[in-house]
Each structure stands twice: as structure tokens, then as C-alpha cells.
Amino acid sequence: MEGNLYYEIDPTCHYSCYRFRALLASGIWAQTFNVDSVHSSVEFKVRHMGISNIKGSFTDFSGSFAVAGTPARLTALKGTVGIDSIDTHNENRDKHLRTADFFVMDKHPKMTFEMAEFIPAEKGSDGVARGKLTLLGVTKEVDFAISFGGIGENRHQQKICGFSATTVIKRSDYGMKFKKYLKTGEMLVGDAVHITLEIEGAVPKKEE
């Protein structure tokens, strides 16, 4: 990386990770990162019987994103999630979620997202990642609220970058058929699905 770089040691970061306060004093800066699944998560929660939230996650996912400029902002983001990896800490429930009532996993084993544009906040690196979410063969425009975490370096001397992303979708918009109502009028499984991504990516090592 060329240019003048100002940074400070962040004592809260493991492996002497450096947290950069500014990227470059001048010039154009850009970098592509691959999602590190060991230090990232794809989680969701949905209302249960109108009184509580059930949380779950997907453990099989991959993706990449690009960051550029000062302040650093997303310029690209795409990811893929394997539906078979769904985990709500209940094996029977997970099996049901893979069926035609919900994810129809045998026909639609993947969920994908690709950013089309980034809408920056007035200041800083935060903003909105607007793009296409494809689930059950249906593609809809979705906005992820992005909270930029920072840029640093891990113990392998790889540049790393992190951010959080949240959105809410309606599962009915994607054709999920399960719809059961209680005597109270509440849905057994809510329609709104809150999605949270905690993402850390690393610059791929150059092959020697």
C-alpha cells in the first residue's frame, strides 16, 4: 500500500491488530477482501407465537467485498449462503425449515446477495448497501444498513476489514408457504425476518 498512513495500536484487538484512523492522506485507496467465515456470522431471528423471538444462523457461507476511498466505504459486496447449514439449535425444527413449508432446500439450496449501489451516510464510512437478494428462486431489492467496523491487520500480516449489516425481509415475499394462525390471531411463525451479518474479511495472500 502506497501513501502516508496514520494508525494507532488498539489494545482491545487480538494479535496486535492495528486499527487505522485514516486510510490515506492523499491518493486513491482500494482493496478487495474475502469473507473469513471463522470470524463472521450470518444470523436471523423471527417472532414466535407473537410473544418471543427464535434465533438461528447459517454456518455455510462465503463472499467478498471491496472498500475504497477516504473515508473507507463499500464499493462491492456479494455473498452466498448454504441453506442446508441452517441451525436453530433444534434438529427437528431445522429439518422442517428445509422442507417445502419454508426453504424448499432440495430445489433452492442457496441464498445469494449482490450489492448494486452503496448509499453513504453524511459522514464517515456507514451507509446502506442496496442490492438483490435471491431466495427460493425469487429476487427482491433489499437494503442492508452498514455499520463500518474498521481496517486492520491480523497475526498473519493480512489486511483485514470488518462491518455489521442488518435488514428485515418478509418471508412471504419469497414464497414461503407456512402460515399458521393461533386463536389469538397471532402467527405461529412471524412473517418478518430480521437478518444480521457480522463480517470480517481478509485480503487474499499472494501466491508465490
Steps between C-alpha positions, in 0.01 A plus 500: 500500500642837399453836664517644848319289757413602853397233749498416867520170689157396625557323836161323474591321180654152506833413335620864505242597242541858381193719478542765232359845578543621144588312184709724282594862535479531123433295192251224426482189720312183415511141623305175457439264793379141519256424781665310786229259615689420821463860617163577339138398550167496316215511750125557499208523738126461452199553726355187664132496602508876522677499837869418447778476243662184370857544379695299249805513278657360186847352539580446131559832326754677284545834335718796421485877523700801389579821684634823355551867574547722801289451701495131412170387347367183342522493123401136452342224708378154410436181692354151486337302781446124507145429621590152625717660770205660680531461877231601751631267772217253441552218251131433434431867438798527268373205297159666470659828388671318212166367366244646257335689788798732518829487304422219250865406529493217245410750226665814637814407695657847495413856598697784339545874529685743276528872562402733216580832671622642827316801642739672742404675821573872521820433691732207556497153348148384588215486252258272319593210273215466250490187290323184389418219742406170335318240708281210382561614144348843571712815474410816692674830567624521859675772700761400757592765757880497523695585814867513409732340756846592382810384317798325653749218473484148642776280641572365150581854381187503285299820471154449648176698500174461689143627502152416627194485275131476589174478309143375535320298232159335478527129436164507321655727235718204401218245491547325834170315539480431873227719648327380816296724728425459868163567666643833612546600136876493527706300254674190632807608301526869422531633147775754571853359509776712654840425345832595659842456340823538693767500234877490512699466181866457417701590194597175326866411530693526178620169362877482483 
